[in-house]
Amino acid sequence: MTTDILLIGFGEAGSTFAAAGAWGARALAHDRDPARASVMAQMDVACRDRLDDAVRGAPMILSLVTADQALAVARDAAALIAPGTLFCDMNSVAPQTKQAAAALVEAAGGHYVDVAVMAPVDPARLNVPLLLSGARAGDAEARLHALGFAKTRVVGADVGRASSIKMIRSVMVKGIEALTAECVLAAEAADVLDEVLASLDASEKAKPWDVRADYNLDRMLVHGTRRAAEMEEVVKTLDGLGTGAAMTRGTVARQAAIGALGVKAPPEGLDAKIGVISSSVVPAGREAAE
């Protein structure tokens, strides 16, 4: 059977994909952890101890390493890659990091595709949603389908677009997780957890995100200054409990900055509200740099 894919990184994602697709002898794999070789053997995936032995001649590469190694792997692979090799960077990194990696791969004659993995690979496995961007995203999508990936979507020709969607979405998804921790730890420490959770359940039910975002920005434009003052008191509450208030301090800064615009009659529509805010508010943390 022809070997038609190389996995650089054979951790949870790589091994899950290989097992789900029964790739077996179709695949080669390289991982800097020697212990992963036994996992490869169990799946009949050929192990390559050296990256140069793995990369040379590979027609398609899936990079599935830790975020801090993503650019280094692209750099190392670019020094060895055969012209025309399709390099699918599936790592969770910033669009700037992927653009830097793309420059290295493309300069070496490879074809770089930005792939954003939009959900946990377990239990979704090959049904995990993938967003693709880059000049050869269509080619990559066809090959990924052939490997068994069922939910792919090309979102543009620019490297960084797919990862921008993933990274910016994480502001909300991971931010809600962090807010959850800040809230429930304080509620438990104050012995009011059941009441707080019941109060949240009794709140207005969720609406589509475009509606929620429009409403939230409306409230901040009109009431941000007052809400910032209220949230300062929340910071005091959490500090008194000793459970931490990092997320809430950020809320104070955002509410205060948007409230300081003094908008009493916000414009209609989410895009218009975003325009008002983005043209006037300096993002928190940028002031010092400027």
N, C-alpha and C positions, 0 to 999 in steps of 0.2 A: 504493500500500500504506500502511496506517495505521502511523504511528510509535507504538509502544507500550512502548518502554523507553529510558531514559536511563542511560548509563554515566558516572559521574563518576570519572575515572581510567581511562586507556587504556594502562596498562603491560602487563606480562606477563599478568596475570590477565584484565583486560578484553579485551585483543586476542585472547587464546587462546579465551575463551568466545565472542566474536563470530564468530571464524573457524570454530570447531567447530560452532556452531549455524547458520552461514550467515545471520546475522540481517540483514545488509545494510541495506536501506531501512527495516526495522522499527525500527532503532536510531538514536539520536543519541548523541554522545559529547562530553565536555568533558575536556580535560587541560591543566594549566597549562604543560606543556612544548609549545611550538609545533611542535616536530619530530614530535610524534605525529600531527599532522594528515595527513601523507602516508600513515601506516599506516592511518588511518581511510579515506582515499580509496581505498586498494587493496582494502578490504573493502566498499566502497560504503556505509560508515557515515557519516552526515552529521556534520560537525564543527561545533561551536559554540564560538567563541573566548571568549565571555562566559558566565559561569555563569548570569546572570539570563536570557539568551536560551534557555539549555538547560533550566532548571528549570521555567519557566512552562508550564503545560499538560501536563507529563509525567505520565502516569498511574502509572508505576512507575519507581523509581530504584534502581540498584545502585551503592552506594558502594564503590569499589575503589581506595583511595588508600593512601599510606604511613601507618603507625600514628600518627605524630606529627601528621598532618593530619586524622585521622578526625573528631575533635570539631569542629574549625574548619569542615570541610566541612558537617557536620550543622547547625552554627549558621548558616552562610551560606545553605544550602539552605532552612532553616526560615523565613528572612526572605522567601522567594520562592515557597514551595511552595503548590500549590493544595490546597484542602480535599479530603480523601479520597485523596490521593496515597499510594501504598505505598512506603515508604522502607526498602529492605533494606540494612542495614549489614553488609557482608561483610568488614570489616577485622579484623585480628588485634590486638585491644585488650582491656583488662581489662573485666570486667563493670561496674565503676563508671563507666568511660568511656562504655560503651554506654547505661547508665541515664541519664547526664547528657545524652547526645545524644538519647535517646528523649524526655526531658522537653521539649527544644526543639522537636522535630518534632511531638510530640503537641499542644503548646500552640498550634502554628500550624495545627492541623486535619489534619495528616498522620497516617498510620498507620505506626508504626515496628516493624520486625522485626529481631531479633538473628539474624544468620546466621553460623555458624562453619564455615569451610572446613577440613576435617579431614585434608587431604593436599595434596601439591604439585599445582598445576593442570596441570602438564606432567610426565608424559604423560597424566594422567587426563582432562583436559579436562572435558567435560560429565558424565563419570562420577565426578567428584570427589565424595566424600561431603560432604553439607551437613547440619548440624544447625540447626534453627530454633526460636526461642522468641519469645513475645510474643502479645498478644491476637489479632492478625491473622495468626499464623503459618500457619494453615490456608489462608487466602487466598493468602499468599505462596507456599506450597508448590504450589498449583494453577497459579499463573502461572509459576513456575519450571519446572514440568513442561512447560507449553506452550512454553517457550523451549528445551526439550531436556534439561534437567537430569534425570538418571536415578536418582540416589541421594540422596534427601532424607528427612529424618525430623524430625517435630515432637517436641520434648522437653519442652515445657511452655508455660504462658501467661505466664511472668514474663520480662521482658527481663533479660538477664544470665545466664540459665541455660545457654544454648548456649555463650556465650563462657567461662563458668566451666569447662565441660567441656574446652574446647580449651586454656585457659590452664593449668589444673591438670595436664592430660595432658602439657603441655610440660615440666613439672617433671621428669618421667621421660624423655621422648623427648630433649629438648635436654640434659638433665643427663647422660644416657648418652653423648651425643655429646661433651660437654665432658670427662667422665671418660675416654673413649676417647683423646682427645687427650693428656690428662695422663699416662695410662698408657703409650701407645706412644712418646711423645716421650722419656720417661724411660728406657724399655726400650732404645730405639735409642741413646741417649746412653751407656747402660751396656753396650752391645754384647750385650744378652741378649734382643733382640726375638723371635727365633724360639722361644726357650725359653719366654718368657712367654706367647706366643700358643698354643704347644702345650699349656702347662699349663692355659690357659683352655678349650681344646678338650676336655681330659681331665676337666674339672669336670663336676659333675652337670648333666644336660641340663635345658633350660628346662621349667617347669611352667606351668599357667595362672596368671595374675597374682594371682588371689585367694589361691591356695595359696602363691605366692611371697611375697606381702605378709605373710600370716599368719606364715610361717616367719621372714622377716626381722625382723619386730617381736618375735617370740619370742626370737630370738637377741640382739637389742639389749637387751631387758628383763633377760635373765639375765646377759649377758656384756658389756654396754655399757661398763662401767668398764675392764675389761681390754682390750677392743678399742680404746677410745680411747687407752690407753697404747701399744698396738701401732701405732696410726695416727700417734701422735706421732713414732715412729721412722721411719715412712714419710715424714713431712714432712721429717725430717732427711735422709733418703735423697734426696728430690727436690731439696731445697735444695742439697745437695752437688753434685748434677748440674747445677744451675742451670736446670732446665727448667720450674719453676713448680709450686706446690702449693696453689693457691687452692681447688680442689675438695676436696682431702684435708683441708685445715684445717677446712672445713665439716663433713666427716665426723667429725673429732675432736670438734667441738662437739656434734653431734647424738648421737653414741654416748655421750659423757660425760653429757649431760643426761638421757638415757633410762636409762642405767645407774645414775645417782645415785638413781633412784627405789627401788632396792633390792628389786625384785620377783624373788623366787626361784622362784615357781611361777606363771607367767603364766596368766591365765584362758583358757579354750578359746574359739576363734573370733576372727576378725579384728575384728569390731565391738567385742567386749569389750576387746581389746588397745588399740584406738584410743581407747576411752573412758578407760582407765587413763592413757594417755599424755597425751591432750588435756586432761584435768582437772588435770594436775600440771605439765606441762612448758611453760615460757614459750618461745615460738619464738625462735630465735637472731636477734638484732638488735632485738628488741622491748624488751629490758631497758633499753637506754639511753634509749629514748623514754619509758619509764614512770618 
